[in-house]
Amino acid sequence: MEIHEIKSRLSIEVVLKYYGLQTDKNGMLKCPFHEDDKPSLKVYKNTNTFNCFGCGANGGIPTKN
């Protein structure tokens, strides 16, 4: 199994849990990429992506194409 295959089987929820992060009921959490007083990072579970409205960090889990 290749790395891209392993990553494509992971959900963003599994990755967040691994790092001890959890979203609130709205899919928001404090951004781990900058000092954050309130949740500014939105996690989109249906696309395995995230976007921080504070610092602009964004990305996600690679998926099979």
C-alpha positions in Angstrom: 0.0 0.0 0.0 1.3 3.4 -0.9 1.2 6.6 1.2 -1.5 8.2 -1.0 -3.7 5.2 -0.5 -3.3 5.3 3.3 -4.1 9.0 3.4 -7.1 8.6 1.2 -8.6 6.2 3.7 -8.2 8.6 6.6 -10.9 11.0 7.6 -10.1 14.5 8.9 -11.8 13.5 12.1 -9.3 10.7 12.7 -6.4 13.0 12.1 -7.8 15.7 14.4 -8.3 13.1 17.1 -4.7 11.8 16.7 -3.5 15.4 17.5 -5.9 15.8 20.4 -8.2 18.3 18.6 -11.9 18.3 18.5 -14.4 20.5 16.8 -17.5 22.0 18.4 -21.0 21.2 17.2 -20.5 23.7 14.4 -17.3 22.1 13.1 -15.1 24.9 14.5 -12.0 24.8 16.7 -9.2 27.0 17.8 -6.6 27.2 15.0 -3.4 25.3 15.9 -1.5 27.4 13.4 -1.7 30.7 15.3 -2.7 32.2 18.7 -6.4 32.0 18.8 -8.8 33.3 21.5 -11.9 31.8 19.9 -12.5 29.1 17.3 -11.7 30.4 13.9 -10.9 27.2 12.0 -13.8 25.5 10.2 -13.5 21.8 9.5 -15.6 20.5 6.6 -16.0 16.8 7.4 -17.8 16.0 4.1 -14.8 17.1 2.0 -12.0 16.3 4.6 -10.8 19.9 4.4 -10.4 22.9 6.7 -10.1 26.7 6.5 -9.0 29.2 9.1 -10.8 32.5 8.9 -8.1 34.1 11.2 -4.8 33.2 9.5 -5.9 31.8 6.2 -4.5 28.3 6.7 -6.3 25.8 4.7 -6.0 22.3 3.3 -7.1 18.8 3.9 -6.7 15.1 3.6 -5.7 14.0 0.1 -8.3 11.9 -1.6 -8.2 9.4 -4.5 -8.6 10.9 -7.9 
